[in-house]
Amino acid sequence: MRIADIIRTSPEIPVAFLEHTDTVLAVVTDDNQRIIDCNGNLTRSLYTNQKPVGRPLSQILCPVDDSEKLSLTPSRIPNFLFPVILKICYTEAAYRCYAFEIAGGGMILIGDQQGKTDNDILHSMSMLNNEMTSLSRELSKKNRELEAANRKITELMRTDPLTGLANRRYFQERYEEAFSLARRNDFPLSLILLDLDHFKQVNDTYGHDAGDRVLKTMGSILCELGRLEDLPARFGGEEFIVFLSHTDADGAMAFADRVRNTISHMDILENGYTVTASAGVARLETGDSKEGLIKRTDDALYRAKNLGRNRTEFLPKDNETDGNNGKAKA
């Protein structure tokens, strides 16, 4: 008996044989084109555990071109295999189907899943590559924007908004690193504290806008005269602090004097008013703590204030004092 005869007389044989395949479709219909049976591949493709028994074939299989209607009537089915491309409705799963008439006027449809041609594959790969390139470009752009935003946020967290110098918190972080490094490697480290003389008088006489201009100018001077490895910061109010790595007391004194001389020779308010500053200097010495070195630099600044202002004073460790003798900075 020929295979075609077996299919016509015993359709359950190929259906059973094809029950577990994932690439071949097998459907049996009655003479009204309603499904009698199918293999598991169809039910799995429909995302159901129940066979679509009793449903019209046209609700399950459609022409690849959705504008056409499925019309497979017994009068169109010859007594031999013929190919027709169908797809499972609402999917892109296409099959090359072959139809056989069976006893009782129904038919069996057997289809093998259609793969893509080389041109289709190359086109899909090209489209995918273009999409991936576009997504990669967009992701890179977003990453750059995120990095820029993070840098801006970090900068704002570290910066005094008025002067553009480091703020006190960031200075403390960097100072602790520099202090530990200098201590571990035994190289010099010096601190400078500068305070604008009679700054309250500037605010009271000329207004806070004038005071802000003076503070911004001091920030600019510290940046212009300092080295990249040094860190100037606004320590609070009209007080500024600088740590100078690999710098001894003489170098720190010279830098403080350059800052003082520069600001005292500027007509910042453009009205002839002279702005001056006092400075205290201390260097890292044996037995110093981070807090102790700052305290000694502050004491040196008080000495400069008490000795007449607009001057720089250095305070070695063996001359540490206990406070400012009741005199306030001004």
Number of C-alpha atoms within 10 A of each C-alpha: 5 6 8 16 15 14 19 19 13 13 22 16 12 17 22 13 11 19 17 12 13 15 14 20 25 26 24 25 23 21 15 13 20 20 23 19 19 24 23 24 18 25 15 13 14 17 9 11 10 11 17 19 15 13 14 16 22 17 13 17 21 22 19 20 10 11 8 9 12 16 12 14 14 18 8 10 15 11 13 11 15 12 12 14 18 22 22 20 18 12 12 10 15 20 24 18 22 18 24 23 29 23 14 10 15 20 28 26 18 23 22 16 17 16 11 10 9 9 9 11 12 12 12 13 12 12 12 12 12 12 12 12 12 12 12 12 12 12 12 12 12 12 12 12 12 12 12 12 12 12 12 12 12 11 15 14 14 18 20 20 13 12 19 17 24 25 21 18 16 17 22 15 10 13 20 13 12 19 21 13 14 16 18 9 8 13 14 17 22 25 27 28 27 28 27 24 20 15 21 15 12 19 15 11 11 12 12 13 11 16 20 16 15 22 20 16 16 27 21 15 15 23 17 11 13 16 12 9 11 16 20 24 27 26 21 12 10 20 20 24 25 23 26 25 21 15 18 17 21 13 13 25 21 12 18 27 18 15 21 24 15 16 19 16 11 15 12 17 15 8 7 9 12 13 22 21 27 30 31 28 31 29 26 26 16 9 10 15 14 14 9 14 22 22 17 27 28 24 26 28 29 25 25 24 25 16 13 10 22 20 20 26 23 23 20 16 18 7 11 14 14 9 12 16 11 6 11 9 19 17
